[in-house]
């Protein structure tokens, strides 16, 4: 008998799953229901419109460092469909890829729509039905099938449909309201909170340096284990860049709990140890004793940021290096390695929005992503309580989970 499979959500996980299912089960009736006007809208803007579709994982020693929530699940699933598998998959479909020095993988074209067009073209070729403007408002498990009810606001021709199996790939939701369609399934939920954002800092002297980038910095929350490392960007509202985004992901629930009001400690010399910074400043004071402090600075900082850090160390820029007392040197080293600002809020990161929370992993079989309570119901992507730091890891999770579900459905149908 012909199987009908409904995939709810036309994002990365949903579309990838649909393609994989249709290839494994060519005679199945596979339909993707997307509530928006376009499928893969988030993929089109990720990576600044270039689509950071995965990461080489070359420098990832522990998955918990990149998957703050769901690392055990991802460790298991990546064995079945890894980053290397994703790269081979897209290259087989004609997408040439490039791995940057930071290990982020992009299409060589640097054009996210190449990924979008590739996936949509494959769906059309394989006979996957894509229905846009179909927002599912409720899912019911009845008579060994799944009944989907669409939002009345969408004014669709068929208000309900049934399917033998259903795959929920609706992505992350900023509130529990976004998970309301699952209310009748009696599932354990984890309250969603934002987990990828830049931070607001009310310091005019800092924000006047908008556009300044420090390639190797560390951002940390004093008194906690949470930290992020990488490039740091000063913005007109505060700070962003990979260092801050990683921190926001790892500390998502902690920061939500304190209302996004927290001290923020910045190490402007993130690639150096404290003794190395002390030695660097000591060498500068000896080699440039006659020069003004404001005119000689570490090569990874620019003159404007250096002047700010000198001011924050209570040193006059016109002072000569040879005139600095030991306590002034110590203050300067401390500012370079542990410069504390006050975080006053969060800011959404560009067009991207990632949440932690959603459907608790306790609801699903960790090998197949099938719901334990409802046979034939699967979950994939950010709708589950799995999320990652920036760098291509969230999309990798989407591809991997979409593939995992497709393989599981194929086994069930045979």
C-alpha angles and dihedrals in degrees: 000000000000111000119224114210122187118200112195111207129034099221130113097291094043098047094042090049092049092053093047093047093049092050091051095040107029093174096051119108103237120184128178115206114202122183095205133068094256136037120229092018092151093049089055092061103033117115091022092301092311097092114234091211099179145334131247089235085214093135097036108110096168124025090217087071091064101025105048088177122032100019094139092051092047092048088058097043097044089063087066099041116012136181088265089054090052091051092049090047095055094041090053087055090055100262110135112213136203129199114215125216088261088058094248112141120221135168107268088237088062086223120125092200089068087067092043093048092047093054096043091047091052091049090054093046093050095046100250110160114227117197115189124196091033107126111182111223098178141015120201128186108216137152094357092303139082124249116205120199118199127217112268088223090068090061093211123178094239111042093192137025134182130220136182091229134016131203118197111209101152096137128226122332123207091215139029087249088073089061094050093110088069093054095105095054097071095230129162110250133197113215108250122236131173114273108176116054144123120241136244117231119185096214114119094192089058099041091051084072092065112163096029113135127196107196098206115034138136126220118196141169109236113236093024138079092240119118141145130204136200137062116354123205124201110218135186089260100039131283139344139152130104095302092058095038092053090049091049091052096047094044097037098124094037092053092044089053093055095044092250091291109128144126112263120206117204126196104199090190097052094155092057134071121234092256089051092052091047090050092047093052091044091053092047092052091051098042096044102031094140096048127089116260091236093059100054120057142150113287094239093060128067124229096255095052090043090055090051091051091047090051091049088052089057092244124136110236092222092059115109120241092240090057096059116113122221093255090054091051089050092050090050092050090048092051091049093051106028109024108165124210131170117249108216101179147327132272127205112253108243111289094328124100123183126179135190118218130046127119108014115241089232087077096063141062101250093218099049105017088230116147111255093215098042119044113218095024116113137181129206137170131010095338082082120072091264125111139152145209120263118282107084096297097115092054090046088056090051094051092044095048093044090053092045092054092047091053091048092050091049091053092048092052092052 
